[in-house]
């Protein structure tokens, strides 16, 4: 399953844009998306922590004068919480949006 969308093709791209070593491996990444258009960007990364095995999310955004630097702030989340947020529908890339929605639905507990 594809897990890098938008301008990201690898974990190295994520770490480069956030200007941060994450301590992750590519197998830890479940979904990532970064879009940079019209001098602004937005990003999301979902991963399972190699330290505790829990699900985390990182969101970032910027205008033309800044990048994602300093925004690598993982927050613990759940599949249920991801299912409830409205931001799933705000990603411009339909392929990324659908992949994220499938990932969340596949991992929701019945």
ABEGO torsion letter per residue (X at the ends): XBABBEABABAAAAAAAAGBBAGBBAAABABBBBBBBGGBBBBBBBBBBAAAGBBBBBBBBBBAABBABGABBBBBBBAAAAAABAAAAABABAAAAAAAAAAAAAABBX
